[in-house]
């Protein structure tokens, strides 16, 4: 958490300074009470009225500082939360393909939403609470010292009980915090799964199941949150009991000092308020410190500052001028299951290759290896004479574009899904749309490229989504284009037209996996590979 405080160090220091002024004005108001009572006892009317005015001014300043401090800290907390989300998303985006898919994507969403909210409320905001109660305690102890040294000694002795009593709940709070986070992740995954099946439920008139499922799956996170709240309440209650007892002892001791004429009578009002500052502060300090410490497992879960990518120390950054592909005894296993039997092939630059075979023969596995998704293969894959594993991720992505069998369409516009945030001219986009046989459809839309595709492309047919994904790949003019069943949702006539278009590209190696080979495209093929 200190990383994010350091990023905002200037504003954080300024906020701490204002908090110090706020604490100082609160203690000053308590001290004024001493002189108010003393002036009444000595019947000093003018002094009394002057002190009343000073007390009013002090509280006005205190109220103004509260407004400024809480406005500033709200801004700082949001800046730190934004930075934390950036770091988490950066860590997620740097994960290798296999590590990313080791978790459900809904878990990552929970990290960025539920967990960050917990850290925001229980960490960043609490930091300023800790500063506030600490300064309240320090200034109040200094004020108590001005009355009598024994009050400070007594306060420090009683503080030990006030600080450490709530720490008894630290382990339980850590456990409850982690369990709540996990329950939120599971709840998000479960709800998303049900909502993604809305069309199926609608078809069977079972949309009521969404309500039932949300109600049922929401009970566990609700229970965990209640348990977390009870644990936090227990820690706070222990602190409050320690605080109340300590405050009463301090007031009694002040009375004894006043009777012995060691401190003015008016101090009974001030020491009560000052003791309240100290013990209320320390009563909250214990639970707040525990709350911050309980967030450590969450930060550890994100592996922030740890390189989660694969070791790239030996990876090449040389340009791939001649992206010839050589496969030598290439094979792959999923645990004990053979996903791709050994295969040796040479694919010259700009060749057009069709890969066919029975289901389970390893067609998609081969493309996933060539796309750099599966790097724990056996044998050798060389591109331009360099081993695939030794190529940098950036170099590989610039050389190879992979069009998935079931393309993902993002919420947004046609342009958004084609460019993915990168800059491309309209002419380049139109050319890619023509190559994928989608140009006429896009131009027929009311807003053209800026037309919405709906949630996950629901406004498009399956074939249109495939052509959109194909256009997305063609737009980047890769040296190697991998197409996994890229036309299986198209009608035969349209499929043949699209296949002829991307197989006729002269400056690109095309590797196309299909289970249905159209005779019309055979003249465009350089190699036909059948996997057994």
N, C-alpha and C positions, 0 to 999 in steps of 0.2 A: 504494500500500500504506500510505502514511503516514496516509491518511484513517482507516483502521480502527485504527491504533495510537492516534490522537488520540481516537477515540471511547471507548477504554478507557484514557485517559491516567493516571488515578489508580492503577488496578491495575497498569498497565504500569510506572509509576515505582516502585511498591512492589516489584514483581518485580525490577526493575533494582537496587534497594537491597539486596535479599536476595542477588542474584547478586554484588554488590560484597562483601558479607560473606563469601560462599562463596569468592571469589577471594582475599580477604584472609586467610582461615584457611588456604588452601592455601599461600600464600606464607609465612605465619608458621610453618607446619610445616617448610618448607624451611629457613628461617633457624634454627630450633631445632636442625637437624642440625649446623650450624656449631658451636654451643656444646656440643653433645653430644660431638663429636670433640675439641674443645679441652679439655673437662673430662677426657676419657680420657687425652689426651696429658699433662695436668698432674696426673693421678691424683687428681682431686677427686671422691671417691666420692659424697658427699652431694649435691653439685651435679649430678652425673650422674644420680642417681636422681630428683631433683626435675625435671630436664629430661625424663626419660623419661615421668614422670607428666603433665607439661605437654604433651608430644607426643601422648600418648594422648587427653587431653582435647580437644586441637585437632582431631584426626582425628574424634572423636565429634561435635563441633560441625559439622565439615565434612560428615559423613555425614547429619546431621539436616537441614542446610541443603539438601543435594541433594534429599532427599525433599520438602521444602516447596516449593523452587523448581520442580521438575519437575511437581509436582501443580498448582501455580498456573499455570504456563505452558501446561499442557494445557488448563486451563479457559479461559484467555485466547485460545488459538488457536481453540478451538471457537466462542467468542463472535464472534471476528472472521470466521471462516468463515461463520457464520450470517448476519452482517451483509452479507458479500459476496454470498451467495446471494440475500439480500433485494434488494440493489441490482441484481443481474443480472436477477432476475425482474421487478423494477419497470421496468427498461429494456425488457425483452421485452414486458411488458403494455402499455407505452406506444407500441409500434410501430403505425403505420398498417397497415391490412389488407394492402395490396400489399407493404409492406416485410417484414411478418412472413412472408408466404408466399414471399418471395424465397429463403428457406432452408428446409431440411427441419426439421421439428419435432424430429427426433432430434439435430440439431446443437445445438439449445438445451438438450436434455437432457444432452448431453455437456459443455456449458459448466457446467451446474449440478452435475454429478457429477465427471467425470474431471478437468476443468480446475481446479475448486475444490480437489480433492484434491492436485493438483500444486502449487497456490499455497500450500495449507496446509502441505505438507511442505517445499517448496522456498523458501517466502517467510516466512510467519508464524513457523514454528518456527525457521527459520534466523536470523531477526532476533535472537532471544534467544541463539542460538549466537554470533552476531557480538558481542553485548554481553559475553558470558562470556569469549571469547578475547581481546577487547580489554582488559578489566579485568585478566585474568590477565597480559597483556603489560605493562600500565602499572604494576601493583603489583610485578611482577618486576623491571622496570627501576629502580624506586625502590630496591628491595632491593639490586640490583647496584651502584647509586650509593653505597650505604653502605659497600661494600667498596673500590671504586676507580673513579674517573671514567672510566678508559680502558675498563673493561668495558662501560660504557654506550655509549661512542663506537663500540666494536667491534660491539656488538649492533645499534645503529642502522644501521651500514654494511651489515652482513650481512642486516638486515631488508629492505633494498631488493630484494635478490635473492629473498628468501623471498616477498615480497608480489607482485612483478610477474611472476615466472616462470609461475604458473598462468594469468595473464591472457592468455597466448598462445592459450589455448583458448576465449576468450570468444565469438568469432564462431561457432565450430563448435557451442558449447553452445546458443547462441540458435537456430541453424538446426535442431539436433536436437530442441530443445524444441517448436518450432512444428510440425515434421514429426510428432512423436509425438502432439501434440494433434489434428492433422488426421486421422491414422490412427485414433485413438480415435473420432472423430466418424463416420468412414466405417464403422468396424466396428459401432458401435452402430446406425447406420441400416440396415446390411445384415442384422444379426441380427434387428432388430425387424421388418423386411420379411418375413423367413422365418417368424418366429413368428406374425405376423398371418395367415399363410396356412396355419396348422395344420389347419383344417377341410378345406381342399382337399387337402392332403397326406394327411390321414387317410383321405379318401374314396378315394384312389388307392393306399393302402397304401405311401406314400412318406415316412413320418415319419423314416426313416433319413436322409433328405436334410438334416434339421435338424442332425444330428451332422456330416455331411460338410461342410455349409456353414459351420458354426461353426469346424470345424477348419481349413478352407481360408481363410476370411476373417480368422481370427485370426492368421494367419502374418505379415501385414504389420505390424500394431501390435506384435506380438512382436519382429519384426526391428528396428523403430524404437526400441522400448524398450531393446533390447540395445545398439543403436548409441548411444543417449543414455547408457546406463550406461558404455559403453566410453569415451565422451568425458569423462564425469565422472571416471572412474577415471584417465584420462590426466592430467587437470588435477591430481588429487590426488597422483599419483605424482611429477609434476614438483615439486610443493610439498614432498613428503616428502624427495626427494633434496636439495633446497635446505636443508631443515631439518636433516638429518643432518650435512651438511658444515659448516654454520654452528655446530651444537652442538659438534662435535669441535674446531673452531678456538677456540671460547670456553673449553672445558675446558683446552686446551693453554695458552692465554694466562693463565688463572687459575693454572696450575702455575708458569708463568714468574714471575708476580707474587709467588707464595708463596716461590719460591726467592730472589727479590730482597728478601724480608722486607717487601713492600709490602702484603701482605694475610695474614691468619691461615691456617694450614694447613687448618683445618676448613672454610674457604670453598670448598675444592675440591668438597665434597659439595653445598653450597648452590648454588654457581654452576652446577653441572651441572643440578640440578633447576630452578633459576630460568631457565637458558638453555632448558631443555626446555619450560618454560611459555611463554616468549616465542616460540620458533621453532615449537613445535607449534601454538601459537595462530595465529601469522602464516601458517604453512603451510596451516591450514584457513581463515584469513580470506580469502585470495585466491579459492579455489574457492567459498566461501559467498557472497562479494560477487558473483562471476560468476553464481552460481545465482540470486540475487535479481534481477540485471540481466536475466537471460535470460527472466524472467517478464513483462517490459515488453510484449512483443508480445501476450501473453494479455490483459493489462489493456486494451491499445489495441483489441483485437478487440471488447470489450464496449461501447466508447464510453460508459463510465461518466461521468456528469456532463455528457454532451452530450445536448441535446434532440433525440431521434429522431422526435418526433411532427411532424405537419404544422404549418405556421405558423398559429397561432390568434389572432394579434393583431387581425384584423378580424372575428372570429367573434362573432355575436350571442348574448346571454344572455337576451333577452326571452322572455317566456312565449308559447307558441303556442296562443292561445285558439281561433283558427279555422284548423285545419290543412287548409285547402283546398290541393290540389296542382295546379300548373300546369306542364305540360311544353311547351316551345317549341323546335321543331326539335332535339329531343334525339337525339343519335346517339353511337355509341361504336365505337372501333377497337381491336383487339388487334394492335399493330404495323401491318402492311399489310392485315389482314383486317377487313372490316366485320362487326362483331358485332351492331350495332343500327342499322337505317336510320332517318333522321330521322322523328320522330314528334312531333305536337303534340296534347295532350289536356288537358282540364280535369276534375279529379276533385273534386267538392264534398265538404264535410265529411260524414262518416257514410254515404257512398255505398258501394254494394256492386258491385265491379267484377270481371269475369272476363276474363282475358287468355288467348287461345288462339293457335295458330299452328303451323306446321310446325317440326320439329326444326331448330335453328340459326337461327330467326327472331329470336332475341334476347329471349325471354321471361324467362329467368333473369338475363340481363344487365341488363334493365330493373329487375328487383327488386333486384339487387345495387347498382345506382346509387341507387335510392330508399332502400336500407338504409345508404347512406354508405360502402359498401365500395370503390366505384370512383368516385373524384372527378375523374379526368382526362377527363371527358366533354366533348363539344361541345354547344353549345346552352345551354338554360337549364332548371333544375329549381327551382321556387319552392314553398315550403311556408309557408302563412300570409303570403305576400307576401315571404318572405325566401329568398334564394338558398341552395340546399342546402350549397354550399361554405362559406357564411358562418355556418352553424350550428355551435355547439360540439358536441363529441362527446357530452358529458353530456346536452345538450338533445335531441340527435337520438335517443339511446338511450331517453330517457324518453318520447319521442313515438312512436317506431316500434319495433315488434318484428318480427323476421324469423324465420320458421320454415323451415328449410332442407329441400331436397328429400331429402337423405340426412342425417337428424339424427344428431348425435353424442351418444351416451349414455355418461355417466361411470361408472366403477366406483363402486359404493356402493349406496345404497338408492333407492327410488322418491322419497321425500321429498327426498333430496340432489339428485336430478336435476331436481326441480321448483323448489325454492327456490334452488339454486346458492349456498347459504350466506346468503341473505337471510332476513328474518323475515316469515313469513306465518302467519295463523291456519289451523287445520285446516278451518274453515268455508270460507275462501277457496280452499283447496286442493281440497276436495271439490267446490265449485262448478265449478272449472276442469276437474276430472276428469269431471264430468257433461256439460259442454259438449263434451268430446272423446270421449265414449262409452267411458270407461275406468273409471268409478267402480265398477261391479259387479265387474270383474276385480280391481281393487286390493283391494276389501273381501273378496274370496274368498281372498286370500292370508293365510297363517297370521299374519304380522306386519303386515299392512296396509301403511300408508305406509312402515314401516321394513323392508319385505322387500327383499332384495338383488336387483339386476337382472342380476348377473353381469358378467363382463368385457365392456365395451362393449355391455351390454344383451343378451348372448347368451342369457339365460334368457327373453327376450321374443321374440315373433314380429316380423317386419318391420312388420306393421300396428300391433302394440302399441307398438313403438318410435316410429312416426309419431304415434300418438295421445298418447303421453307427451310428445313434443316439442311437439305442438300445445297440450296442457294447460299446458306450461311457458310458452308465449307468452301464452295466455289469462289465466293467473294474474296477469300484470302489468297487465292492463287498459289497454293502450296506446291512444292516439288512432288510430293507424294500424297495422293488422295485415297483414303481407305473408306469404302462404302459397305456397310453391313446391312444387307437386305434392304437397300435404300429405296426400292421401288415395289416392295411386296404389297403395299396398300393401294397401288395404282391399277387402273384398268389396263388390260394387255396393250392396247394401242398407245396409251399414254406412257406406260412403262417402257415400251420399245423406243419411243421418241426420246424420252429422257436419257435412257441408257446410251443411245447412239450419240447424244449430244456430249455427255461427259467422257465417253470412250473415244470420241474424235478429237479431244484436246491434244494438241501436238507437243506442248511443253510441260507435260505432267505425267507422272507415273500413276496409273489408276489400278487399284486392287479392289475388285468388286466381288463380294460374297453373295451368292444367290442359291436358292433351292429350285429355281425355275429358269432354266436357260432358254432364252428366245433364239430361235434359229436365225432371225433377222439380224442379230448383232454379231454373228460369228465372223463375218468379214473384218470386223473392227478388232478382233481379239488376237493378241500375240501369243498368249499362253492360256491353256485351259488346264487347271490343276484340280484333280479329284482326290479329296482326302478320304482315307478308308477308316 
